[in-house]
Amino acid sequence: MITIFALLVLDVLFQVLSRYILRTSFTWTEEFARFSLIWMTIVGAAYLNAKREHLSMDFLYQKFSASNKKIASILIEVLIFLFAAIVMVIGGFNLVYTTLHLEQLSGTLRIPLGYVYAILPISGLLIMCFSIYHISNIYTNKTNN
């Protein structure tokens, strides 16, 4: 994520400097920034899932007893696993396959869009692995959640 963010910052900085110093605008910088932001966001979601720092509303959860918290935590991780499997991995692989099969290219950079969309199944697989890890920790009481 740090590398992607650094490339994003350099890209936007280059665009701003070229626009005001060189008085010209490079069209590829906007598209690269958009793709970098997509990748950083999706990888960031997997990272936050790994650290268990994703957005959650836990008002009701905090009212549960310890045994109900354990059940709720497992249910939440199973739902996260299913979402990642169905939407990100299966849907993502389908999107990647379709765009590569149809040979869709990005407008300016002319790279296959399947490569841009490949981050979906990759991050989905990471989220699935982290969910399995979290469930195993819940069973062995290694977490406070």
MARSE-582313 format. One line per field, with one value per atom (N, C-alpha, C, O): residue number from 1; x, y, z; atom name. Coordinates in steps of 0.2 Angstrom, whole numbers, plus 5000, padded with zeros to 4 digits. Layout:
! residues N
pos <- c(NUM; ...)
u <- c(X; ...)
v <- c(Y; ...)
w <- c(Z; ...)
site <- c(CA; ...)
! end
This chain:
! residues 145
pos <- c(1; 1; 1; 1; 2; 2; 2; 2; 3; 3; 3; 3; 4; 4; 4; 4; 5; 5; 5; 5; 6; 6; 6; 6; 7; 7; 7; 7; 8; 8; 8; 8; 9; 9; 9; 9; 10; 10; 10; 10; 11; 11; 11; 11; 12; 12; 12; 12; 13; 13; 13; 13; 14; 14; 14; 14; 15; 15; 15; 15; 16; 16; 16; 16; 17; 17; 17; 17; 18; 18; 18; 18; 19; 19; 19; 19; 20; 20; 20; 20; 21; 21; 21; 21; 22; 22; 22; 22; 23; 23; 23; 23; 24; 24; 24; 24; 25; 25; 25; 25; 26; 26; 26; 26; 27; 27; 27; 27; 28; 28; 28; 28; 29; 29; 29; 29; 30; 30; 30; 30; 31; 31; 31; 31; 32; 32; 32; 32; 33; 33; 33; 33; 34; 34; 34; 34; 35; 35; 35; 35; 36; 36; 36; 36; 37; 37; 37; 37; 38; 38; 38; 38; 39; 39; 39; 39; 40; 40; 40; 40; 41; 41; 41; 41; 42; 42; 42; 42; 43; 43; 43; 43; 44; 44; 44; 44; 45; 45; 45; 45; 46; 46; 46; 46; 47; 47; 47; 47; 48; 48; 48; 48; 49; 49; 49; 49; 50; 50; 50; 50; 51; 51; 51; 51; 52; 52; 52; 52; 53; 53; 53; 53; 54; 54; 54; 54; 55; 55; 55; 55; 56; 56; 56; 56; 57; 57; 57; 57; 58; 58; 58; 58; 59; 59; 59; 59; 60; 60; 60; 60; 61; 61; 61; 61; 62; 62; 62; 62; 63; 63; 63; 63; 64; 64; 64; 64; 65; 65; 65; 65; 66; 66; 66; 66; 67; 67; 67; 67; 68; 68; 68; 68; 69; 69; 69; 69; 70; 70; 70; 70; 71; 71; 71; 71; 72; 72; 72; 72; 73; 73; 73; 73; 74; 74; 74; 74; 75; 75; 75; 75; 76; 76; 76; 76; 77; 77; 77; 77; 78; 78; 78; 78; 79; 79; 79; 79; 80; 80; 80; 80; 81; 81; 81; 81; 82; 82; 82; 82; 83; 83; 83; 83; 84; 84; 84; 84; 85; 85; 85; 85; 86; 86; 86; 86; 87; 87; 87; 87; 88; 88; 88; 88; 89; 89; 89; 89; 90; 90; 90; 90; 91; 91; 91; 91; 92; 92; 92; 92; 93; 93; 93; 93; 94; 94; 94; 94; 95; 95; 95; 95; 96; 96; 96; 96; 97; 97; 97; 97; 98; 98; 98; 98; 99; 99; 99; 99; 100; 100; 100; 100; 101; 101; 101; 101; 102; 102; 102; 102; 103; 103; 103; 103; 104; 104; 104; 104; 105; 105; 105; 105; 106; 106; 106; 106; 107; 107; 107; 107; 108; 108; 108; 108; 109; 109; 109; 109; 110; 110; 110; 110; 111; 111; 111; 111; 112; 112; 112; 112; 113; 113; 113; 113; 114; 114; 114; 114; 115; 115; 115; 115; 116; 116; 116; 116; 117; 117; 117; 117; 118; 118; 118; 118; 119; 119; 119; 119; 120; 120; 120; 120; 121; 121; 121; 121; 122; 122; 122; 122; 123; 123; 123; 123; 124; 124; 124; 124; 125; 125; 125; 125; 126; 126; 126; 126; 127; 127; 127; 127; 128; 128; 128; 128; 129; 129; 129; 129; 130; 130; 130; 130; 131; 131; 131; 131; 132; 132; 132; 132; 133; 133; 133; 133; 134; 134; 134; 134; 135; 135; 135; 135; 136; 136; 136; 136; 137; 137; 137; 137; 138; 138; 138; 138; 139; 139; 139; 139; 140; 140; 140; 140; 141; 141; 141; 141; 142; 142; 142; 142; 143; 143; 143; 143; 144; 144; 144; 144; 145; 145; 145; 145)
u <- c(5004; 5000; 5004; 5003; 5010; 5014; 5017; 5018; 5019; 5022; 5016; 5018; 5010; 5005; 5003; 5002; 5003; 5002; 5008; 5006; 5014; 5019; 5019; 5020; 5017; 5016; 5010; 5011; 5005; 5000; 5002; 5000; 5005; 5007; 5012; 5011; 5017; 5021; 5018; 5019; 5013; 5009; 5005; 5005; 5002; 4998; 5003; 5001; 5008; 5013; 5016; 5016; 5017; 5020; 5014; 5016; 5008; 5003; 5002; 5001; 5002; 5002; 5008; 5007; 5014; 5020; 5020; 5022; 5018; 5018; 5013; 5014; 5007; 5002; 5004; 5002; 5007; 5009; 5016; 5017; 5020; 5027; 5028; 5030; 5026; 5027; 5021; 5022; 5016; 5010; 5007; 5004; 5007; 5005; 5002; 5004; 4997; 4994; 4994; 4993; 4997; 4997; 4991; 4989; 4988; 4982; 4982; 4977; 4988; 4989; 4989; 4987; 4991; 4992; 4985; 4985; 4980; 4973; 4971; 4968; 4972; 4970; 4974; 4971; 4980; 4985; 4983; 4983; 4981; 4979; 4973; 4972; 4968; 4962; 4963; 4960; 4967; 4969; 4973; 4971; 4977; 4981; 4976; 4977; 4972; 4967; 4962; 4961; 4960; 4956; 4960; 4958; 4967; 4971; 4972; 4971; 4974; 4975; 4969; 4970; 4963; 4957; 4955; 4954; 4956; 4954; 4959; 4958; 4966; 4971; 4970; 4971; 4968; 4967; 4962; 4962; 4956; 4951; 4953; 4951; 4957; 4960; 4965; 4965; 4969; 4973; 4969; 4971; 4964; 4960; 4956; 4955; 4954; 4951; 4956; 4955; 4963; 4968; 4969; 4970; 4969; 4970; 4964; 4964; 4958; 4951; 4950; 4947; 4952; 4950; 4945; 4945; 4942; 4937; 4931; 4930; 4927; 4922; 4916; 4914; 4914; 4909; 4905; 4907; 4899; 4894; 4893; 4890; 4896; 4896; 4892; 4893; 4887; 4883; 4879; 4880; 4876; 4872; 4877; 4876; 4883; 4888; 4890; 4891; 4892; 4894; 4889; 4891; 4883; 4878; 4877; 4874; 4880; 4880; 4884; 4889; 4882; 4886; 4893; 4893; 4897; 4904; 4902; 4905; 4898; 4896; 4893; 4894; 4888; 4885; 4890; 4889; 4894; 4899; 4903; 4905; 4905; 4909; 4905; 4908; 4899; 4894; 4893; 4894; 4892; 4892; 4898; 4898; 4904; 4910; 4911; 4913; 4909; 4910; 4905; 4907; 4899; 4894; 4897; 4896; 4899; 4902; 4908; 4908; 4912; 4918; 4915; 4918; 4910; 4908; 4904; 4905; 4901; 4898; 4903; 4902; 4908; 4914; 4917; 4918; 4918; 4921; 4916; 4919; 4910; 4905; 4905; 4905; 4905; 4905; 4911; 4911; 4917; 4923; 4924; 4926; 4921; 4921; 4916; 4918; 4910; 4905; 4907; 4907; 4907; 4907; 4915; 4915; 4920; 4926; 4930; 4933; 4930; 4933; 4930; 4932; 4924; 4920; 4918; 4919; 4915; 4913; 4920; 4920; 4925; 4931; 4934; 4937; 4935; 4938; 4933; 4936; 4927; 4922; 4924; 4924; 4924; 4926; 4933; 4933; 4938; 4944; 4944; 4947; 4941; 4941; 4937; 4939; 4931; 4927; 4931; 4931; 4934; 4938; 4944; 4946; 4947; 4953; 4951; 4954; 4945; 4943; 4940; 4941; 4937; 4935; 4940; 4939; 4946; 4952; 4951; 4953; 4947; 4946; 4952; 4956; 4954; 4960; 4957; 4952; 4962; 4960; 4961; 4964; 4957; 4957; 4963; 4965; 4967; 4974; 4980; 4984; 4980; 4986; 4987; 4992; 4981; 4980; 4983; 4986; 4982; 4983; 4977; 4971; 4977; 4971; 4967; 4971; 4961; 4957; 4957; 4956; 4958; 4958; 4964; 4963; 4969; 4975; 4973; 4975; 4969; 4967; 4962; 4962; 4957; 4952; 4955; 4951; 4961; 4964; 4964; 4965; 4965; 4965; 4959; 4960; 4953; 4947; 4948; 4947; 4949; 4950; 4956; 4956; 4961; 4967; 4966; 4967; 4963; 4961; 4955; 4955; 4951; 4946; 4949; 4946; 4954; 4957; 4961; 4961; 4964; 4967; 4962; 4963; 4956; 4951; 4948; 4947; 4947; 4945; 4950; 4948; 4957; 4962; 4962; 4962; 4961; 4961; 4954; 4955; 4949; 4943; 4944; 4942; 4947; 4948; 4953; 4952; 4958; 4962; 4959; 4960; 4954; 4951; 4946; 4945; 4943; 4938; 4942; 4940; 4948; 4952; 4954; 4955; 4956; 4957; 4952; 4952; 4946; 4940; 4938; 4937; 4939; 4938; 4943; 4942; 4949; 4955; 4955; 4960; 4950; 4950; 4957; 4959; 4960; 4965; 4964; 4968; 4957; 4955; 4950; 4947; 4950; 4945; 4938; 4933; 4938; 4931; 4927; 4921)
v <- c(4994; 5000; 5006; 5011; 5006; 5012; 5013; 5019; 5008; 5009; 5012; 5016; 5009; 5012; 5019; 5023; 5021; 5028; 5032; 5038; 5030; 5034; 5035; 5041; 5030; 5031; 5036; 5040; 5035; 5040; 5047; 5052; 5048; 5055; 5058; 5063; 5054; 5056; 5057; 5062; 5053; 5054; 5061; 5065; 5062; 5068; 5074; 5080; 5074; 5079; 5081; 5087; 5075; 5076; 5080; 5084; 5078; 5081; 5088; 5093; 5090; 5097; 5101; 5107; 5099; 5102; 5103; 5108; 5098; 5098; 5103; 5107; 5104; 5108; 5116; 5120; 5117; 5124; 5126; 5132; 5121; 5123; 5122; 5127; 5117; 5115; 5118; 5118; 5120; 5122; 5117; 5118; 5110; 5105; 5100; 5099; 5096; 5091; 5084; 5083; 5080; 5073; 5069; 5069; 5066; 5063; 5056; 5054; 5053; 5046; 5047; 5042; 5053; 5054; 5053; 5050; 5055; 5055; 5048; 5046; 5044; 5037; 5033; 5029; 5034; 5031; 5032; 5028; 5038; 5040; 5036; 5034; 5036; 5032; 5025; 5022; 5022; 5015; 5014; 5009; 5018; 5018; 5018; 5014; 5023; 5024; 5018; 5016; 5015; 5008; 5003; 5000; 5002; 4997; 4998; 4993; 5004; 5006; 5005; 5002; 5006; 5006; 4998; 4996; 4994; 4987; 4983; 4979; 4985; 4982; 4984; 4980; 4991; 4993; 4990; 4989; 4988; 4984; 4978; 4975; 4974; 4968; 4969; 4965; 4974; 4975; 4977; 4974; 4981; 4983; 4976; 4976; 4972; 4966; 4962; 4958; 4961; 4958; 4960; 4956; 4967; 4970; 4970; 4973; 4968; 4969; 4976; 4977; 4981; 4988; 4991; 4997; 4986; 4989; 4992; 4991; 4996; 5000; 4995; 4990; 4996; 4992; 4996; 5000; 4994; 4997; 4992; 4987; 4993; 4987; 4989; 4986; 4993; 4995; 4989; 4988; 4985; 4979; 4974; 4970; 4973; 4968; 4969; 4964; 4975; 4976; 4974; 4973; 4974; 4972; 4964; 4962; 4960; 4953; 4950; 4953; 4944; 4941; 4938; 4938; 4935; 4933; 4927; 4927; 4923; 4917; 4920; 4917; 4924; 4927; 4931; 4932; 4935; 4938; 4934; 4935; 4928; 4923; 4921; 4920; 4919; 4917; 4922; 4921; 4929; 4934; 4935; 4937; 4935; 4936; 4931; 4932; 4924; 4919; 4920; 4920; 4922; 4924; 4929; 4929; 4935; 4940; 4938; 4940; 4934; 4932; 4927; 4928; 4923; 4919; 4923; 4922; 4928; 4933; 4937; 4937; 4939; 4942; 4937; 4939; 4931; 4926; 4925; 4924; 4924; 4923; 4929; 4928; 4935; 4941; 4941; 4942; 4940; 4940; 4934; 4935; 4928; 4923; 4924; 4923; 4926; 4927; 4933; 4933; 4939; 4945; 4947; 4948; 4946; 4948; 4942; 4944; 4936; 4931; 4929; 4929; 4926; 4923; 4929; 4928; 4934; 4940; 4943; 4945; 4944; 4947; 4943; 4946; 4936; 4932; 4932; 4932; 4933; 4933; 4940; 4940; 4945; 4952; 4952; 4954; 4949; 4949; 4945; 4947; 4939; 4934; 4938; 4938; 4941; 4944; 4950; 4950; 4954; 4960; 4958; 4961; 4952; 4950; 4946; 4947; 4942; 4939; 4944; 4942; 4949; 4954; 4959; 4963; 4958; 4962; 4970; 4974; 4971; 4978; 4982; 4979; 4987; 4991; 4998; 5000; 5000; 5007; 5012; 5011; 5018; 5023; 5026; 5027; 5028; 5031; 5027; 5027; 5023; 5019; 5013; 5010; 5011; 5005; 4999; 4995; 4998; 4992; 4988; 4991; 4981; 4977; 4979; 4979; 4980; 4982; 4976; 4977; 4970; 4964; 4964; 4962; 4967; 4968; 4973; 4972; 4978; 4983; 4980; 4980; 4976; 4972; 4966; 4963; 4964; 4958; 4959; 4954; 4965; 4966; 4964; 4962; 4963; 4961; 4954; 4953; 4949; 4942; 4941; 4937; 4945; 4944; 4946; 4943; 4952; 4955; 4950; 4949; 4948; 4943; 4937; 4935; 4934; 4928; 4930; 4926; 4936; 4938; 4939; 4936; 4942; 4943; 4936; 4935; 4931; 4924; 4921; 4918; 4922; 4919; 4922; 4919; 4929; 4932; 4930; 4930; 4929; 4927; 4920; 4919; 4916; 4909; 4910; 4906; 4914; 4915; 4918; 4916; 4923; 4926; 4921; 4921; 4916; 4911; 4907; 4905; 4905; 4900; 4903; 4900; 4910; 4913; 4914; 4914; 4915; 4915; 4909; 4908; 4903; 4897; 4895; 4892; 4898; 4897; 4902; 4902; 4907; 4913; 4917; 4919; 4918; 4922; 4930; 4934; 4931; 4938; 4940; 4936; 4947; 4949; 4951; 4952; 4950; 4952; 4945; 4946)
w <- c(5000; 5000; 5000; 4997; 5003; 5004; 4997; 4995; 4993; 4986; 4982; 4978; 4982; 4978; 4980; 4975; 4986; 4988; 4986; 4983; 4986; 4984; 4976; 4974; 4973; 4965; 4964; 4959; 4968; 4967; 4968; 4964; 4974; 4975; 4970; 4968; 4968; 4962; 4956; 4952; 4954; 4948; 4948; 4944; 4954; 4955; 4955; 4952; 4958; 4959; 4952; 4950; 4948; 4941; 4937; 4933; 4938; 4934; 4935; 4931; 4942; 4944; 4941; 4939; 4942; 4940; 4932; 4930; 4929; 4921; 4919; 4914; 4922; 4920; 4922; 4917; 4927; 4929; 4927; 4925; 4926; 4924; 4917; 4913; 4914; 4907; 4903; 4897; 4906; 4903; 4898; 4893; 4900; 4896; 4901; 4907; 4899; 4903; 4900; 4894; 4904; 4901; 4903; 4909; 4898; 4899; 4903; 4907; 4903; 4906; 4914; 4917; 4916; 4924; 4927; 4933; 4925; 4928; 4928; 4933; 4923; 4923; 4927; 4931; 4928; 4932; 4939; 4944; 4941; 4948; 4950; 4955; 4945; 4946; 4948; 4953; 4944; 4945; 4951; 4955; 4953; 4959; 4965; 4970; 4965; 4970; 4971; 4977; 4965; 4966; 4969; 4974; 4967; 4970; 4977; 4982; 4979; 4986; 4991; 4996; 4988; 4992; 4993; 4999; 4988; 4989; 4993; 4997; 4992; 4996; 5003; 5008; 5004; 5011; 5015; 5021; 5011; 5014; 5017; 5022; 5013; 5015; 5021; 5026; 5021; 5027; 5033; 5038; 5032; 5038; 5041; 5047; 5036; 5038; 5042; 5047; 5040; 5044; 5051; 5055; 5051; 5058; 5062; 5068; 5059; 5062; 5064; 5070; 5060; 5061; 5056; 5055; 5053; 5048; 5052; 5058; 5048; 5051; 5053; 5050; 5059; 5062; 5067; 5070; 5068; 5073; 5078; 5077; 5084; 5089; 5095; 5101; 5095; 5100; 5103; 5109; 5099; 5101; 5103; 5108; 5100; 5101; 5108; 5112; 5110; 5117; 5123; 5128; 5121; 5126; 5127; 5131; 5122; 5122; 5128; 5130; 5130; 5135; 5131; 5125; 5135; 5132; 5127; 5121; 5128; 5124; 5118; 5112; 5118; 5113; 5108; 5102; 5112; 5108; 5103; 5098; 5106; 5102; 5096; 5091; 5097; 5092; 5087; 5081; 5089; 5084; 5080; 5074; 5084; 5080; 5075; 5069; 5076; 5071; 5065; 5060; 5067; 5062; 5057; 5051; 5060; 5057; 5052; 5046; 5055; 5050; 5045; 5039; 5046; 5041; 5035; 5029; 5037; 5032; 5028; 5022; 5032; 5028; 5023; 5017; 5025; 5021; 5015; 5009; 5016; 5010; 5006; 5000; 5008; 5004; 5000; 4994; 5003; 4999; 4994; 4988; 4996; 4991; 4985; 4979; 4986; 4981; 4977; 4971; 4980; 4977; 4974; 4968; 4979; 4977; 4973; 4967; 4975; 4971; 4965; 4960; 4966; 4960; 4955; 4949; 4958; 4954; 4951; 4945; 4955; 4952; 4947; 4942; 4948; 4943; 4936; 4931; 4937; 4931; 4928; 4921; 4931; 4928; 4925; 4919; 4928; 4925; 4919; 4913; 4919; 4913; 4907; 4902; 4909; 4904; 4900; 4894; 4904; 4901; 4898; 4892; 4900; 4896; 4890; 4885; 4890; 4884; 4879; 4873; 4881; 4876; 4874; 4870; 4877; 4876; 4877; 4873; 4882; 4884; 4886; 4891; 4884; 4886; 4889; 4887; 4893; 4896; 4891; 4886; 4892; 4887; 4885; 4879; 4890; 4889; 4889; 4885; 4895; 4896; 4891; 4890; 4889; 4884; 4887; 4884; 4893; 4897; 4897; 4898; 4897; 4898; 4905; 4910; 4905; 4911; 4915; 4921; 4913; 4917; 4922; 4928; 4921; 4925; 4931; 4937; 4929; 4934; 4939; 4945; 4936; 4940; 4944; 4948; 4943; 4946; 4953; 4957; 4956; 4963; 4967; 4973; 4964; 4967; 4969; 4975; 4965; 4968; 4972; 4977; 4971; 4975; 4982; 4987; 4983; 4989; 4993; 4999; 4988; 4991; 4994; 4999; 4991; 4993; 5000; 5005; 5000; 5007; 5012; 5018; 5011; 5016; 5018; 5024; 5013; 5015; 5020; 5025; 5018; 5023; 5030; 5035; 5030; 5036; 5040; 5046; 5037; 5040; 5044; 5049; 5040; 5043; 5049; 5054; 5048; 5054; 5060; 5065; 5059; 5064; 5067; 5074; 5063; 5066; 5071; 5076; 5068; 5072; 5079; 5084; 5079; 5085; 5089; 5096; 5087; 5091; 5094; 5100; 5091; 5094; 5099; 5104; 5099; 5104; 5109; 5113; 5108; 5113; 5113; 5118; 5107; 5107; 5106; 5106; 5105; 5103; 5109; 5112; 5110; 5114; 5111; 5115; 5105; 5101; 5101; 5098)
site <- c(N; CA; C; O; N; CA; C; O; N; CA; C; O; N; CA; C; O; N; CA; C; O; N; CA; C; O; N; CA; C; O; N; CA; C; O; N; CA; C; O; N; CA; C; O; N; CA; C; O; N; CA; C; O; N; CA; C; O; N; CA; C; O; N; CA; C; O; N; CA; C; O; N; CA; C; O; N; CA; C; O; N; CA; C; O; N; CA; C; O; N; CA; C; O; N; CA; C; O; N; CA; C; O; N; CA; C; O; N; CA; C; O; N; CA; C; O; N; CA; C; O; N; CA; C; O; N; CA; C; O; N; CA; C; O; N; CA; C; O; N; CA; C; O; N; CA; C; O; N; CA; C; O; N; CA; C; O; N; CA; C; O; N; CA; C; O; N; CA; C; O; N; CA; C; O; N; CA; C; O; N; CA; C; O; N; CA; C; O; N; CA; C; O; N; CA; C; O; N; CA; C; O; N; CA; C; O; N; CA; C; O; N; CA; C; O; N; CA; C; O; N; CA; C; O; N; CA; C; O; N; CA; C; O; N; CA; C; O; N; CA; C; O; N; CA; C; O; N; CA; C; O; N; CA; C; O; N; CA; C; O; N; CA; C; O; N; CA; C; O; N; CA; C; O; N; CA; C; O; N; CA; C; O; N; CA; C; O; N; CA; C; O; N; CA; C; O; N; CA; C; O; N; CA; C; O; N; CA; C; O; N; CA; C; O; N; CA; C; O; N; CA; C; O; N; CA; C; O; N; CA; C; O; N; CA; C; O; N; CA; C; O; N; CA; C; O; N; CA; C; O; N; CA; C; O; N; CA; C; O; N; CA; C; O; N; CA; C; O; N; CA; C; O; N; CA; C; O; N; CA; C; O; N; CA; C; O; N; CA; C; O; N; CA; C; O; N; CA; C; O; N; CA; C; O; N; CA; C; O; N; CA; C; O; N; CA; C; O; N; CA; C; O; N; CA; C; O; N; CA; C; O; N; CA; C; O; N; CA; C; O; N; CA; C; O; N; CA; C; O; N; CA; C; O; N; CA; C; O; N; CA; C; O; N; CA; C; O; N; CA; C; O; N; CA; C; O; N; CA; C; O; N; CA; C; O; N; CA; C; O; N; CA; C; O; N; CA; C; O; N; CA; C; O; N; CA; C; O; N; CA; C; O; N; CA; C; O; N; CA; C; O; N; CA; C; O; N; CA; C; O; N; CA; C; O; N; CA; C; O; N; CA; C; O; N; CA; C; O; N; CA; C; O; N; CA; C; O; N; CA; C; O; N; CA; C; O; N; CA; C; O; N; CA; C; O; N; CA; C; O; N; CA; C; O; N; CA; C; O; N; CA; C; O; N; CA; C; O; N; CA; C; O; N; CA; C; O; N; CA; C; O; N; CA; C; O; N; CA; C; O; N; CA; C; O; N; CA; C; O; N; CA; C; O; N; CA; C; O; N; CA; C; O; N; CA; C; O; N; CA; C; O)
! end
